[in-house]
Amino acid sequence: MTTSLLEIVDLGDGEIVLQRADDESEPLVSIQFSEETSAYLMDHNLEVAKAMIQAGIQAAAKMAEMSGVEIETSNSSEPPTPRTVH
């Protein structure tokens, strides 16, 4: 996957997506909560979706690290700086 700025967007119809900020293509991740779940979350859907996306990114990075797959290449000899997507 190429490096780009990602954004979490609440589409207003109950769907929250993770997408590239500079691209109008299909979202990378889409999350929808049922009405029952939204009521349980007391309309904190966006915060829960952010936590879900962050956990997914961390899990994918850990799996890639365990399998020895290099996700990002860098010309620098310095270790990559950890980043958190919000």
C-alpha positions in Angstrom: 0.0 0.0 0.0 1.3 3.4 -0.9 1.9 6.0 1.8 -0.8 8.7 1.9 -2.8 10.7 4.3 -5.9 8.9 5.6 -9.0 10.4 7.1 -12.0 9.0 9.0 -15.2 10.4 7.7 -18.8 10.2 9.1 -20.9 10.2 6.0 -24.0 11.2 8.0 -26.1 8.2 7.0 -24.8 6.0 9.8 -21.7 4.9 7.8 -18.2 5.8 8.9 -15.3 5.2 6.5 -11.6 5.3 6.4 -10.4 6.7 3.1 -7.4 8.4 1.4 -7.7 12.1 1.9 -6.5 12.9 -1.7 -8.6 10.3 -3.5 -12.3 9.8 -4.2 -12.0 6.1 -4.8 -13.7 3.4 -2.8 -13.2 3.6 1.0 -10.5 1.4 2.5 -12.8 0.5 5.5 -16.5 1.0 6.1 -18.2 0.6 9.5 -22.0 0.7 10.1 -23.7 0.4 13.4 -27.3 -0.9 13.8 -29.8 1.4 15.4 -29.7 -0.8 18.5 -26.0 -0.5 18.7 -26.1 3.2 18.2 -28.5 3.6 21.0 -26.3 1.5 23.2 -23.2 3.6 22.3 -25.3 6.8 23.0 -24.2 8.3 19.7 -20.5 7.8 20.3 -20.2 5.8 17.1 -17.4 7.9 15.7 -15.2 7.4 18.8 -15.8 3.6 18.7 -15.2 3.4 14.9 -11.8 5.3 15.5 -10.8 2.7 18.1 -11.8 -0.1 15.8 -9.8 1.2 12.9 -6.8 1.9 15.1 -6.9 -1.6 16.5 -7.2 -3.0 13.0 -4.2 -1.1 11.8 -2.1 -2.2 14.8 -3.1 -5.8 14.3 -2.2 -5.7 10.6 1.2 -4.1 11.4 1.9 -6.7 14.1 1.0 -9.6 11.7 3.2 -8.1 9.0 6.0 -7.7 11.4 5.7 -11.3 12.5 5.7 -12.6 9.0 8.7 -10.4 8.0 6.8 -8.4 5.4 8.0 -4.9 4.9 5.1 -2.5 4.6 6.9 0.8 4.0 10.3 1.3 2.5 12.5 4.2 3.4 15.8 5.5 2.1 16.7 6.7 5.7 18.8 4.6 8.0 16.8 5.8 11.0 14.0 3.6 12.3 10.5 4.6 11.2 8.6 6.9 13.4 5.4 5.3 14.8 2.3 7.1 13.6 -1.3 7.0 14.8 -4.2 7.6 12.4 -7.2 9.5 13.7 
